[in-house]
Amino acid sequence: MKLFFDFLPILLFFVAYKVYDIYIATAVIIVATVIQVAWHWFKHRKIENMHLITLVLVLVLGGLTLLLQDENFIKWKPTVVNWAFALAFLGSQFIGKKNLLQRMLDKQITVSSPKVWKNLNFAWIVFFIVIGIVNLFVAFNFDTNTWVNFKLFGMLGLTLVFVIGQSFYLTRYIVVDDDESNKDI
């Protein structure tokens, strides 16, 4: 359900683009993102950093797209978001005892070495940088329709392939708690 909630503005953007145009789709993603963040605040009394970063970029780049009637601004949004995440993951390597990925997952997963978290965090940094570059390549070398399709299906597909690849890497280093493994017996 959370995954659907996180991708709902992108899905609505896609549908609005297919039915109308890039400018209506941009207005839709702005409204949907504002509602998404407001709903999350209302329900949890906090805003996740990912939602806040996305909201600010949608408001700024989407607003410029509508104000200047230039779709190039909204095409930059996925790249800027991904590069912001890359910077956050990179910065987390140097701030605190745990990197960002470890902070997000170590309550659910125990691994055999802290180096595993460092390697996974670095892989996410590279992924975010690459997916940002790929977005720019598609946005400025193909038509807008191709970019909109890539934004929904291509980026989601690449992310799923990356997560599956990371899962295969991670499974080699997961430490199984004996108490947890004996519950099934």
Secondary structure, 3 states (H helix, E strand, C coil): CHHHHHHHHHHHHHHHHHHCCHHHHHHHHHHHHHHHHHHHHHHHCCCCHHHHHHHHHHHHHHHHHHHHCCCHHHHHHHHHHHHHHHHHHHHHCCCCCCCHHHHHHCCCCCECCHHHHHHHHHHHHHHHHHHHHHHHHHHHHCCHHHHHHHHHHHHHHHHHHHHHHHHHHHHCCECCCHHHHHHHC
